[in-house]
C-alpha cells in the first residue's frame, strides 16, 4: 500500500528520533557532570579570583557570596556593581571580608553588552592565574571551586564550565527549565564540545573557570564584547586558539533565580533565540519545520486515520521520551514530565518567533532594564 503524505511525515519523525537516540555522542545523555567529593572543602584557593558581574541583585548576592566563603582559604572575589538601581553594592559589602573587592561599574560604551563590560572592568583587578566567572545568582556548594581546579589541572584543560542547576519548583520551571538544558545539549552536544575538534564549542556562562593568561591572549572580553551568547563565543575563541575546554552538568552550582510564571522565561529565551539562528529567515523557517516534525507530529500522528501513521508516531514519541528521561532523572523530576516535552518544544518555538518578530520590528531585546540593539552583534545600548 502506498504511503500518503502524512505517513511520510510520520516516518521522517520516527527516523530522526531513532537516529538521535542512537547517535554515538549521545547528546541527550548526562554523562558529563562534575560534583565535589564530600571532603573536598577547606583548600588554599589563593590562586583564584572570582569575578562577578552584578546588576540589581541585592536580594540574591549575599547567598552567592556566602557560598564562595565556604569554598576555602584565600579565594579572592571581585564584584562589579553594573550600574544597579538597588543596593547590590551595599548588600555585597555587608558580607565583609578582606578578600572581597566591590567595583563601581561605569555605563557600557557603545558596542558592549552590559555583562561583558562589567567583566572587562573587573579584569583589571585580577592578579591570579585563574579566574572563576560567576553569575551573581549562582550559589556554589562547598568544595566545588577546588574540584573545578583539579579537573582543569589533571586533564590539561584551559577552560572548564558548569551548567548550573536551574530552579525547578514552580509549574513553569518544571515544564521549561529541564527542557532548556535538554535543548542546549542538543544544540551543543557536550561530548563533541569537550573534544579537541574546533568545529563545536560550548560553555555555560554562569560558572566558568579559565586561565587568566588564556583569557588575555585571546583578547579578553573585548574580543566578544557585543556577543549575546557570550559564553559559547568565549569557548569558541579558546578552542580556535588551540586550547582545550570542557562543559558539564552539576548539582553543586545552583541558580537562585526563580521563575514563578512564564513571562521572564519567555523574555530570556526571546533575547537570544533569533541571534542563535544568525538572524536568518530561512533558518527560522527550517527550524520551524523541524520543530513541528520532531515535537508535534509524534503526538498528533497518533490521532491520524492511517494505521501506519499511528505506529510511526508512537515509535517517534517513545524515542523522544527516552532521550528526555536522563535529564529528568538528573534533576530528580518525575518521568511523567517527559510527556510535556511536546508542549515545551512548541513554547520554545513560539519564543523563537517572538525573538524574530522583535528583531524585524527593530525592537531588539531587553534584559535587566537594558535594551539591546538589533544588529548581529547585539551590542548593549546601555539603556
C-alpha positions in Angstrom: 0.0 0.0 0.0 1.4 3.4 -1.0 2.3 5.8 1.8 0.5 9.1 1.8 2.0 12.5 2.8 1.2 12.2 6.5 2.7 8.7 6.6 5.9 10.2 5.1 6.0 13.0 7.7 5.5 10.5 10.5 8.2 8.3 9.0 10.6 11.3 9.0 9.8 12.0 12.7 10.4 8.3 13.6 13.7 8.1 11.7 15.1 11.4 13.1 14.3 10.5 16.7 15.7 7.0 16.2 18.9 8.5 14.8 19.1 11.0 17.7 18.6 8.1 20.2 21.4 6.1 18.6 24.0 8.9 17.9 27.4 7.8 19.3 28.0 11.1 21.0 24.6 10.8 22.9 23.7 14.5 23.1 20.8 13.7 25.4 22.9 11.8 28.0 24.1 13.3 31.3 27.5 11.5 31.5 29.4 14.8 31.6 28.9 16.2 35.1 31.0 17.4 38.0 30.3 17.5 41.7 32.7 17.7 44.6 33.6 14.9 46.9 32.2 15.3 50.5 35.7 16.1 51.9 36.9 18.5 49.1 36.5 21.7 51.1 39.0 23.8 53.1 41.6 24.2 50.4 44.0 27.0 49.7 42.4 28.9 46.8 44.7 31.9 46.7 45.5 31.3 43.0 41.9 32.0 42.0 39.9 35.2 41.7 36.1 35.1 41.4 34.8 37.7 39.0 31.1 38.5 39.4 29.1 41.0 37.3 26.1 42.0 39.4 23.1 44.2 38.3 20.2 44.6 40.6 21.0 41.5 42.6 20.7 42.8 46.2 18.2 40.1 47.1 20.5 37.2 45.9 24.1 38.4 46.1 24.6 37.6 49.8 23.7 33.9 49.3 26.2 33.8 46.4 29.0 35.4 48.4 28.4 33.1 51.4 28.7 30.1 49.1 32.0 31.4 48.0 33.2 31.9 51.5 32.6 28.3 52.2 34.9 27.2 49.4 38.3 27.5 51.1 41.1 29.9 52.1 42.4 32.8 50.2 39.8 32.9 47.5 39.7 36.5 46.1 36.4 38.0 44.9 35.9 40.9 42.6 32.3 42.1 42.3 31.4 44.7 39.7 28.3 46.6 40.5 26.9 47.0 37.0 25.0 50.3 37.4 22.4 48.8 39.8 19.5 50.8 40.9 19.1 48.8 44.1 21.6 48.3 46.9 23.6 45.5 45.3 26.9 47.0 46.3 25.8 47.6 49.9 24.4 44.1 50.2 27.7 42.7 48.9 29.8 44.9 51.2 27.8 43.7 54.2 29.2 40.3 53.7 32.6 41.7 54.6 35.9 40.0 54.2 39.3 41.4 53.2 39.3 39.3 50.0 36.2 41.0 48.6 36.6 44.0 46.3 33.5 45.8 45.2 34.0 47.8 42.0 31.5 50.5 40.9 30.9 49.9 37.2 30.6 52.6 34.6 27.9 52.6 31.9 28.6 50.3 29.0 30.2 52.0 25.9 28.5 51.5 22.5 29.1 48.0 21.1 29.4 46.3 24.5 26.9 44.1 26.3 26.4 45.2 29.9 27.7 41.9 31.4 30.8 41.8 29.3 31.7 45.4 30.0 31.3 44.7 33.7 33.6 41.7 33.4 36.1 43.8 31.5 36.2 46.4 34.2 36.7 43.7 36.8 39.5 42.0 34.9 41.8 44.9 35.7 41.6 43.9 39.4 42.7 40.3 38.8 46.3 39.2 39.5 45.8 35.5 40.0 46.5 32.7 37.5 42.9 31.5 37.4 39.6 33.4 37.1 36.2 32.0 38.0 33.5 33.8 36.1 30.4 33.5 38.2 26.9 34.9 37.7 25.5 36.8 40.7 22.6 34.4 41.2 24.7 31.2 41.3 25.3 29.5 44.7 28.2 27.0 44.9 28.3 24.1 47.3 31.5 23.7 49.4 34.4 22.1 47.5 33.2 22.9 44.0 35.9 25.5 43.2 38.6 23.1 44.3 37.0 20.4 42.2 36.9 22.7 39.1 40.6 23.5 39.6 41.6 19.8 40.0 39.6 18.9 36.9 41.4 21.6 34.9 44.9 20.6 36.1 44.5 16.8 35.9 43.1 16.8 32.4 45.2 19.6 30.9 42.2 21.9 30.3 42.2 25.7 29.9 38.5 26.5 30.4 36.1 24.5 32.5 32.4 25.4 32.8 29.3 24.0 34.5 25.7 24.3 33.5 24.2 25.4 36.8 21.2 23.5 38.1 18.2 25.8 37.4 15.4 26.2 39.9 12.7 23.7 39.2 10.0 24.3 41.7 7.1 26.1 40.1 5.0 24.6 37.3 6.6 26.7 34.6 10.1 26.0 35.9 9.5 22.2 35.8 7.9 22.5 32.3 10.6 24.7 30.7 13.9 24.6 32.7 14.8 20.9 32.1 13.8 21.4 28.5 16.0 24.4 28.3 19.0 22.3 29.3 17.9 19.5 27.1 17.7 21.7 24.0 21.1 23.3 24.9 22.7 19.9 25.0 21.1 19.1 21.6 22.5 22.2 20.1 25.9 21.8 21.7 26.5 18.1 22.4 28.8 18.1 25.4 30.9 15.1 24.3 31.6 16.9 21.0 32.2 20.2 22.7 34.7 18.6 25.0 36.6 17.0 22.2 39.7 18.6 20.6 37.7 19.5 17.4 37.3 23.3 17.0 34.1 22.8 15.0 31.9 22.9 18.1 32.5 24.7 21.4 30.2 25.4 24.3 30.4 26.9 27.8 27.8 27.8 30.4 28.4 31.4 31.4 27.1 31.1 34.9 30.2 29.2 36.1 33.4 29.2 34.1 36.9 28.6 35.4 39.5 29.9 32.9 43.2 30.5 32.9 43.9 34.3 33.1 46.7 34.1 30.6 44.4 32.4 28.1 41.7 34.9 28.6 44.1 37.8 28.0 45.8 36.1 25.0 42.5 35.7 23.1 41.8 39.4 23.6 39.9 39.4 26.9 36.3 40.3 26.9 36.8 42.9 24.3 37.1 40.1 21.7 33.4 39.1 22.4 32.2 42.5 23.6 29.0 42.5 21.5 28.0 38.8 21.7 24.7 38.0 23.3 25.7 34.3 23.6 29.0 35.3 25.2 29.8 32.0 27.0 29.8 29.9 23.8 31.7 32.7 22.0 34.4 32.6 24.7 34.7 28.8 24.4 34.9 29.1 20.6 37.7 31.6 20.8 39.6 29.4 23.3 39.3 26.3 21.2 40.2 28.1 18.0 43.5 29.2 19.7 44.3 25.6 20.4 43.1 25.4 24.0 41.0 22.7 25.5 37.6 23.3 27.0 35.2 21.2 29.0 31.5 21.7 29.9 29.3 19.6 32.1 26.3 19.5 34.3 26.4 19.9 38.1 24.1 19.6 41.2 26.6 21.8 43.1 26.3 25.1 41.1 22.7 26.1 41.8 20.8 29.0 40.3 18.9 31.1 42.9 16.8 32.8 40.2 13.1 31.9 40.5 10.5 32.0 37.7 7.0 31.8 39.1 5.4 32.5 35.7 6.4 32.0 32.0 7.0 35.7 31.1 10.5 36.0 32.4 11.5 32.7 30.8 9.9 33.8 27.6 11.9 37.1 27.5 15.1 35.3 28.5 14.8 32.9 25.5 13.5 35.5 23.1 16.5 37.7 23.9 18.9 35.4 22.0 16.9 32.8 20.0 16.9 34.6 16.7 20.5 35.5 17.2 21.2 31.8 17.5 19.7 31.4 14.0 22.0 34.2 12.8 19.0 36.4 12.1 18.2 34.3 9.1 14.6 33.9 8.0 15.5 30.8 6.1 17.0 29.2 9.2 13.9 30.2 11.1 11.6 28.5 8.6 13.8 25.4 8.6 13.8 25.4 12.4 10.0 25.7 12.5 9.5 22.8 10.1 12.0 20.7 12.1 10.4 21.5 15.4 6.9 20.7 14.2 8.1 17.4 12.8 10.1 16.4 15.9 7.7 17.6 18.6 4.2 18.0 17.3 3.9 15.1 14.8 4.8 12.3 17.3 1.7 13.3 19.3 -0.6 14.5 16.6 0.2 11.5 14.4 -1.3 9.1 16.9 -4.7 10.5 16.0 -4.3 10.2 12.3 -6.6 7.8 10.5 -3.7 5.8 8.9 -2.5 2.8 11.0 1.0 3.3 9.7 1.0 6.9 10.8 -0.1 5.8 14.3 2.7 3.2 14.5 5.4 5.5 13.2 4.2 8.4 15.5 4.2 6.1 18.5 7.8 5.0 17.6 8.9 8.6 17.4 7.2 9.5 20.7 8.8 6.6 22.5 12.3 7.6 21.2 11.6 11.3 22.1 10.7 10.4 25.7 13.7 8.1 26.1 16.0 10.9 25.2 14.4 13.2 27.7 14.4 10.8 30.7 18.1 11.2 31.6 17.7 15.0 32.0 14.6 14.5 34.2 16.4 11.8 36.3 19.5 14.0 36.7 17.4 16.8 38.3 15.2 14.5 40.3 12.0 15.1 38.4 9.3 12.6 37.8 9.4 10.7 34.5 5.8 11.9 33.8 7.3 15.3 32.9 8.6 13.6 29.7 5.1 13.7 28.3 5.3 17.5 28.4 8.2 17.8 26.0 6.0 18.4 23.1 4.4 21.4 24.9 7.8 22.7 25.9 9.0 22.4 22.4 6.1 24.3 20.9 6.5 27.0 23.6 10.2 27.4 22.7 9.3 27.6 19.1 6.9 30.4 19.9 9.7 32.2 21.9 11.9 31.9 18.8 9.3 33.5 16.6 8.9 36.3 19.3 12.6 36.9 19.1 12.4 37.1 15.3 9.4 39.5 15.3 11.1 41.8 17.8 14.1 41.9 15.5 12.1 42.6 12.4 10.3 45.4 14.3 13.6 46.9 15.3 12.9 46.5 18.9 15.9 44.3 19.7 15.6 42.7 23.2 15.5 43.8 26.7 17.2 42.3 29.8 17.6 43.7 33.3 16.4 47.1 32.2 18.6 47.4 29.2 17.6 47.5 25.5 19.9 45.5 23.2 20.5 46.6 19.6 19.2 44.6 16.7 22.5 44.3 14.9 24.1 40.9 14.6 26.5 41.6 17.4 23.6 42.6 19.7 25.6 45.3 21.4 24.2 46.7 24.7 22.9 50.2 24.2 23.3 51.0 27.9 19.7 52.0 28.3 
